[in-house]
Amino acid sequence: MSSIFGPVRRTPCFIRGLLESADDGREVTVSADTDHRRQFLYIDDAVETVWLALTTPEIPEFVYNITGGTWLTEGEVIGAANRRSPGSRRRSATFRRSASTAGWGRST
């Protein structure tokens, strides 16, 4: 399955982290490579897919690739998290690139 997001997820989640930081006006450290593409899948769609696979009497294939169907860069998701919609309570978060992933840091 692709990158799953949605409510009640207990493990780290890229989208939830962005939205919570935007709500709180906190800074977020992101990868230096925001051109990395992912296919995000909403949790309800993932659950429905697993349920259908378990309850369908005969499925024609042994393996399926379950995705959201649309490739988005992490930069596009960051932009969406920062945009305001009319009446939204969300504020913009501040994003900075991680020093460890950008190769930045002190040299000896």
C-alpha positions in Angstrom: 0.0 0.0 0.0 1.1 3.5 -0.6 1.7 6.2 2.1 -1.4 5.9 4.3 -2.8 9.0 6.1 -5.9 9.7 8.2 -7.3 9.9 11.7 -6.3 7.6 14.5 -3.0 6.6 12.9 -0.5 5.9 15.7 2.7 5.8 13.7 4.5 8.9 12.3 2.6 10.4 9.4 4.0 13.0 7.0 0.6 14.7 6.3 -0.6 14.7 9.9 2.7 16.2 11.0 2.4 19.0 8.5 -1.2 19.8 9.3 -0.6 19.8 13.1 2.4 22.1 12.7 0.3 24.4 10.5 -2.4 24.5 13.1 0.1 25.3 15.9 2.3 27.6 13.8 5.3 25.5 14.5 8.4 25.0 12.4 8.7 21.6 10.7 12.0 20.0 9.5 11.5 18.2 6.2 13.8 16.3 3.9 16.1 18.3 1.6 14.6 16.5 -1.3 11.0 17.8 -1.5 10.8 16.6 -5.1 10.4 13.0 -3.8 7.1 11.7 -5.2 4.6 9.6 -3.2 1.1 8.2 -3.7 -0.9 8.9 -0.6 -3.9 6.7 0.4 -6.6 7.7 2.9 -7.0 5.2 5.7 -10.7 4.5 4.9 -9.7 3.5 1.4 -7.0 1.2 2.7 -9.4 -0.5 5.2 -12.0 -1.0 2.5 -9.5 -2.5 0.2 -8.3 -5.0 2.8 -11.9 -5.8 3.7 -12.8 -6.5 0.1 -9.7 -8.7 -0.4 -10.7 -10.7 2.6 -14.4 -11.1 1.8 -14.3 -11.6 -2.0 -14.7 -15.3 -2.7 -12.4 -15.4 -5.7 -9.9 -12.7 -6.7 -8.2 -13.1 -10.1 -4.7 -12.0 -9.0 -2.4 -13.1 -6.2 -0.8 -9.6 -5.6 -2.3 -6.1 -5.9 -0.6 -2.7 -5.6 -3.0 -0.4 -3.6 -2.3 3.3 -4.1 -4.0 6.7 -4.2 -3.5 6.8 -7.9 -1.9 10.3 -8.0 1.7 11.1 -7.6 2.4 14.1 -5.4 5.8 15.6 -4.5 6.4 16.2 -0.8 6.8 19.9 -1.8 3.2 19.9 -3.3 1.9 18.4 -0.1 3.8 21.0 2.0 2.3 23.8 -0.3 -1.2 22.3 0.2 -0.7 22.3 4.0 0.3 26.0 3.9 -2.6 27.2 1.7 -5.5 28.7 3.4 -9.1 28.0 2.5 -11.8 30.6 3.3 -12.7 30.4 6.9 -9.9 28.0 7.8 -8.3 28.2 11.2 -5.0 26.9 9.8 -2.0 29.1 9.9 1.2 28.6 7.9 3.9 26.5 9.3 7.5 27.3 8.8 9.5 24.6 7.0 13.2 24.2 7.0 15.3 21.5 5.3 17.1 19.0 7.4 20.8 19.5 7.8 21.5 15.8 7.9 19.7 15.1 4.6 21.0 18.1 2.8 24.6 17.3 3.6 24.9 20.5 5.6 26.7 20.7 8.8 30.1 21.5 10.4 33.1 20.3 8.6 36.3 19.4 10.4 
